[in-house]
Amino acid sequence: MQMHNEIKTALTRAKLYVQKQYRPNGAYSLQLNSPPTLLSMAFGGLADLMLANDPSLDTVGRVLACRDASGRFVDTVLTRIEIDSTLHPYDYLADQTHYFAVRFLRCASNNCDSVAAPIEFSDQNPVDWINSLNWGDAWLESNRVMFALELLPARCDKRLALLDWLENNWDEKTGYWGTDRGSTLLRGMAGAFHFLGFLLEAGYRLPDAETVLQSTLSLQHGDGSFAPNGGGNTCLDMDAIDILCLYWPVLQGDLRNRVTLALQNAAKACLSLQKPDGGFPESFSAAARSRQVELGTLDPNQLGQTWRGAQIIRYSSWGRMEYDATQSDLWSTMSRVASLLRIVQTFDETNAMGLIPDIPGAGIAQFVQTNKVRL
């Protein structure tokens, strides 16, 4: 891969940025001067793992100390009174915090069995619950399903029922979920990323490769990113890149060539985002963010609750997780490091330069092989 050395240099610089976000007693800040949270600790620990850097025992210990008697990981600074978002209510943020703490500990080879189920999932019938979600926003709702798939026991009936539903409810026209129920193609793509790894890991049938990849390729902007109107978007770029990588080994002919070129352009876009401090931002600039708003593809609730103008973001609408989208932050750095490593792993697995953590599930760091999975 021609960009191998550029990526290696970028990852070395990223490691220095992650180290600068480390705080005493195992904490990490999302951005310079941001207050540490359990989410930012998980992001920092995962970034360290990806960069072949053992996370601090203080970080592992501090995360473990957040586990309550029910098996739930709880951030004491996350309180209902300070969460006023309808897009990301308190229970959603509590489940997201719990999910990332568990994922970090599992990636760090810590025993993390018998964890609590998501609050929002509760004891509901799994089929009734997943059908009740607003599939007009597959991006948002797929996170709720991802939390359940991660946190429920691997072979329990409720988890298997969710996987069965996913196997039988994608849109055959797009290869995504929700696009036949009002979701945009962009949001369907982001949702698909949250599901494919779990289906692959459990041996379920996946959507048709050509359909999924044609949908995903159509979303790539001329600058190599997958943000609407260009400029980069941490989640969307990571999601699309992983989908392209997941299917790449079984591709042939023109489609394989097109996906290869798309991944090369995506890598260039990621590399061009890196800041002098070694970290990565959400987007190229405030102007790029404004163009995404003008395109009208973003949910009005997202603009009002997650985006605070063109430049400021609140991760999951939480004020304590506010950051400047045009400057380096730990979430974007972790995610873009994962994307670059995934691309390297795809083209030359023997040269992978770090551990690819299993986000969101064990299948996500693998590749589709025709003799391993039903397509």
C-alpha positions in Angstrom: 0.0 0.0 0.0 1.6 3.3 -1.1 0.4 5.3 1.9 1.7 2.8 4.4 4.5 5.0 5.6 2.3 8.1 5.8 -0.2 6.2 7.9 2.5 4.8 10.2 3.8 8.4 10.8 0.3 9.6 11.4 -0.3 6.9 14.0 3.0 7.8 15.8 1.9 11.4 16.0 -1.6 10.3 17.2 -0.1 8.4 20.0 1.5 11.5 21.3 -1.8 13.4 21.2 -3.6 10.6 23.1 -0.9 10.7 25.8 -1.4 14.4 26.2 -5.1 13.9 26.9 -4.2 11.6 29.8 -4.9 13.0 33.3 -3.9 11.9 36.8 -5.4 8.7 38.2 -6.2 7.2 34.8 -8.6 9.8 33.4 -8.7 11.2 29.9 -10.2 14.5 28.6 -12.2 14.6 25.4 -10.4 17.8 24.4 -7.9 20.1 26.0 -9.4 21.5 29.3 -12.6 19.3 29.0 -13.8 17.6 32.2 -13.0 13.9 32.3 -16.0 11.5 32.0 -16.3 7.7 31.9 -16.9 8.0 28.2 -13.7 9.9 27.6 -11.8 7.4 29.7 -13.1 4.6 27.5 -12.2 6.5 24.3 -8.7 7.1 25.6 -8.2 3.5 26.7 -9.4 2.2 23.3 -7.2 4.6 21.5 -4.2 3.4 23.5 -5.1 -0.2 22.6 -5.3 0.6 18.9 -1.9 2.3 19.0 -0.3 -0.7 20.6 0.1 1.1 23.8 -1.0 -0.7 27.0 -3.6 1.4 28.8 -2.8 2.6 32.2 -3.6 0.3 35.1 -5.1 3.4 36.7 -7.5 3.7 33.8 -8.5 0.1 33.9 -9.0 0.3 37.7 -10.9 3.6 37.5 -13.3 2.2 34.9 -13.8 -1.0 37.0 -14.5 1.1 40.0 -17.5 2.5 38.2 -19.3 -0.8 38.2 -22.3 -1.0 40.6 -23.8 -4.0 42.3 -26.2 -4.6 39.4 -23.3 -5.0 36.9 -23.8 -1.6 35.4 -21.0 0.9 34.7 -22.2 4.3 36.0 -20.6 7.7 35.6 -21.4 9.7 38.8 -21.2 13.0 37.0 -24.0 12.0 34.6 -27.2 13.1 36.2 -30.8 13.3 35.0 -31.1 17.0 36.0 -28.4 18.2 33.5 -29.8 16.1 30.5 -32.6 17.9 28.7 -32.2 16.3 25.3 -35.1 14.5 23.6 -32.7 13.1 21.0 -30.3 11.6 23.6 -32.2 11.3 26.9 -30.6 10.3 30.2 -31.3 6.6 29.8 -29.7 6.6 26.3 -26.5 8.3 27.6 -26.4 6.0 30.6 -26.6 2.9 28.3 -24.0 4.4 25.9 -21.6 5.0 28.9 -22.2 1.5 30.1 -21.6 0.1 26.6 -18.2 1.9 26.0 -16.9 0.9 29.5 -17.7 -2.7 28.8 -16.2 -2.6 25.3 -13.0 -1.0 26.6 -12.6 -3.6 29.3 -13.3 -6.5 27.0 -10.8 -5.2 24.5 -8.3 -4.8 27.3 -8.8 -8.5 28.1 -10.6 -7.9 31.4 -13.3 -10.3 32.4 -16.5 -8.4 31.9 -19.2 -11.0 32.0 -22.7 -10.8 33.6 -23.1 -7.1 32.9 -26.5 -5.3 33.2 -28.8 -5.1 30.2 -29.4 -1.6 28.7 -31.9 0.5 30.7 -33.9 1.3 27.5 -34.2 -2.3 26.5 -35.2 -3.5 30.0 -37.4 -6.6 30.1 -39.3 -5.9 26.9 -40.1 -8.5 24.3 -37.1 -8.1 21.9 -39.2 -8.2 18.7 -41.8 -5.8 20.0 -39.0 -3.5 21.2 -37.0 -3.4 18.0 -40.2 -2.9 15.9 -41.2 0.0 18.1 -38.0 2.0 17.3 -38.1 5.0 15.0 -36.5 3.4 11.9 -36.9 6.8 10.1 -33.6 7.5 11.9 -31.6 4.2 11.6 -28.4 6.0 12.7 -29.8 6.9 16.1 -31.8 3.7 16.7 -29.0 1.4 15.6 -27.0 2.6 18.6 -29.8 1.3 21.0 -29.7 -2.1 19.3 -25.9 -2.1 19.4 -26.0 -1.5 23.1 -28.3 -4.5 23.6 -26.3 -6.8 21.3 -23.1 -6.0 23.3 -24.6 -6.1 26.8 -26.9 -9.1 26.6 -25.4 -12.6 27.1 -24.1 -14.0 23.8 -26.5 -17.0 23.4 -29.5 -15.7 25.3 -32.9 -15.9 23.6 -33.5 -12.2 23.6 -30.2 -11.4 21.8 -30.7 -14.2 19.3 -34.2 -12.7 18.6 -32.7 -9.4 17.8 -30.2 -11.0 15.4 -33.0 -13.0 13.8 -34.9 -9.8 13.2 -31.9 -8.0 11.7 -31.3 -10.9 9.3 -34.8 -10.6 8.0 -35.4 -6.9 7.9 -32.9 -5.1 5.8 -34.0 -3.2 2.7 -33.1 -5.3 -0.3 -32.8 -2.2 -2.5 -30.1 -0.6 -0.4 -28.7 -3.4 1.8 -29.3 -1.2 4.9 -31.9 -1.1 7.6 -34.6 1.6 7.8 -34.3 2.9 4.3 -37.6 1.2 3.5 -39.1 2.9 6.6 -38.2 6.5 6.0 -34.5 6.6 6.8 -32.2 8.5 4.4 -29.4 6.5 2.7 -26.8 8.2 4.8 -28.5 7.3 8.1 -29.1 3.8 6.9 -25.4 3.4 6.2 -24.4 4.6 9.7 -27.0 2.1 11.1 -25.6 -0.8 9.1 -22.2 -0.3 10.5 -23.6 -1.0 14.0 -25.1 -4.3 12.9 -22.8 -6.0 10.4 -20.1 -7.0 12.8 -22.6 -8.7 15.2 -24.2 -10.6 12.4 -20.9 -11.7 11.0 -19.6 -12.8 14.4 -22.7 -14.9 15.0 -22.7 -16.5 11.6 -25.9 -14.9 10.3 -26.6 -14.0 6.7 -25.4 -10.6 5.6 -27.0 -8.2 3.0 -25.8 -8.7 -0.6 -22.3 -7.3 -1.0 -22.8 -5.5 -4.3 -26.0 -3.8 -3.0 -24.4 -2.6 0.2 -21.3 -1.4 -1.5 -23.0 0.4 -4.3 -25.1 2.2 -1.7 -22.0 3.1 0.4 -19.9 4.2 -2.6 -22.7 6.6 -3.7 -22.3 8.5 -0.4 -18.6 9.3 -0.8 -17.8 12.9 -1.5 -15.2 14.1 -3.9 -12.8 14.9 -1.0 -12.8 11.3 0.0 -15.0 11.7 3.1 -18.5 10.5 3.6 -20.0 13.7 5.2 -22.9 15.3 3.4 -21.4 18.1 1.3 -17.8 17.0 2.2 -15.6 18.2 5.0 -15.4 15.1 7.1 -17.7 13.6 9.8 -16.1 11.3 12.4 -19.0 8.8 12.7 -20.0 8.7 9.0 -16.4 8.3 7.8 -15.6 5.5 10.2 -18.8 3.7 9.5 -18.5 3.8 5.7 -14.8 2.8 5.7 -15.5 -0.2 7.9 -18.3 -1.4 5.7 -16.1 -1.2 2.6 -13.3 -3.0 4.4 -15.6 -5.7 5.7 -16.7 -6.9 2.3 -13.4 -6.2 0.4 -11.9 -9.7 0.4 -14.8 -11.3 -1.5 -14.9 -8.7 -4.2 -13.8 -9.1 -7.8 -13.4 -7.1 -11.0 -14.6 -3.6 -11.3 -16.3 -3.4 -7.9 -13.2 -4.5 -6.2 -11.2 -1.8 -8.0 -13.8 0.9 -7.2 -13.8 0.0 -3.5 -10.0 -0.1 -3.4 -9.9 3.4 -4.9 -12.6 4.6 -2.5 -10.6 3.3 0.5 -7.4 5.0 -0.8 -9.2 8.3 -1.1 -10.8 7.9 2.3 -7.3 7.3 3.8 -6.0 10.4 2.1 -9.0 12.4 3.6 -8.3 11.1 7.1 -4.6 11.9 6.8 -5.3 15.4 5.6 -7.4 16.1 8.7 -4.5 15.4 11.2 -3.6 18.5 13.2 -0.1 19.7 14.2 -0.7 18.3 17.7 -1.2 14.8 16.3 -4.9 14.5 16.9 -7.8 14.4 14.5 -10.9 16.7 14.5 -14.4 16.0 13.5 -14.3 18.1 10.3 -11.9 20.2 8.2 -13.3 23.5 9.2 -16.3 25.5 10.4 -17.1 26.3 6.8 -17.4 22.6 6.0 -19.7 22.2 8.9 -21.9 25.0 7.7 -22.1 23.4 4.2 -23.4 20.2 5.9 -26.1 22.2 7.6 -27.1 24.0 4.4 -27.6 20.7 2.6 -30.5 19.9 4.9 -29.7 16.2 5.4 -29.3 16.5 9.2 -32.2 16.0 11.6 -33.5 19.3 13.1 -33.2 17.8 16.5 -29.6 16.9 15.9 -28.9 20.5 14.8 -30.5 21.9 17.9 -29.3 19.5 20.5 -26.0 18.0 19.3 -24.7 20.8 17.1 -24.3 24.1 18.9 -23.8 26.2 15.7 -21.4 25.1 12.9 -18.4 24.6 15.1 -19.4 23.2 18.5 -20.6 19.7 19.1 -22.0 18.1 22.2 -21.3 14.3 22.0 -24.8 12.7 22.5 -26.1 16.2 23.4 -24.2 16.2 26.7 -22.8 19.5 27.9 -19.8 17.8 29.6 -18.9 16.2 26.3 -18.8 19.5 24.3 -15.9 20.0 21.9 -14.8 22.2 19.0 -15.4 20.2 15.8 -12.5 21.8 14.0 -9.8 21.0 16.6 -8.4 17.7 17.7 -10.6 15.6 20.1 -10.2 12.2 21.6 -13.3 10.7 20.1 -12.4 11.7 16.5 -8.8 10.7 17.1 -9.8 7.2 18.3 -12.2 6.8 15.4 -9.9 8.0 12.7 -7.0 5.8 14.0 -9.4 2.9 13.8 -10.3 3.7 10.2 -6.6 4.1 9.1 -5.7 0.8 10.8 -8.7 -0.9 9.2 -7.6 0.2 5.8 -4.0 -1.0 6.4 -5.4 -4.3 7.7 -7.5 -4.7 4.6 -4.8 -4.2 2.0 -1.9 -5.9 3.9 -3.0 -7.7 7.1 0.6 -8.7 8.0 1.5 -5.0 8.2 -1.2 -4.0 10.6 0.4 -1.6 13.0 -1.8 -2.1 16.1 -4.6 -4.0 17.6 -8.0 -3.3 16.0 -10.4 -3.2 18.9 -13.7 -5.0 18.4 -16.1 -2.0 18.0 -19.0 -2.6 18.1 -18.8 -6.4 18.2 -16.4 -9.3 17.8 -17.2 -9.5 14.0 -16.3 -6.0 13.2 -12.5 -6.5 13.1 -12.8 -9.6 10.8 -13.5 -9.9 7.1 -16.3 -11.5 5.1 -15.0 -14.8 3.7 -17.2 -16.8 1.3 -16.5 -20.0 3.3 -17.4 -18.5 6.6 -20.5 -16.5 6.2 -23.8 -16.8 4.3 -24.1 -13.9 1.9 
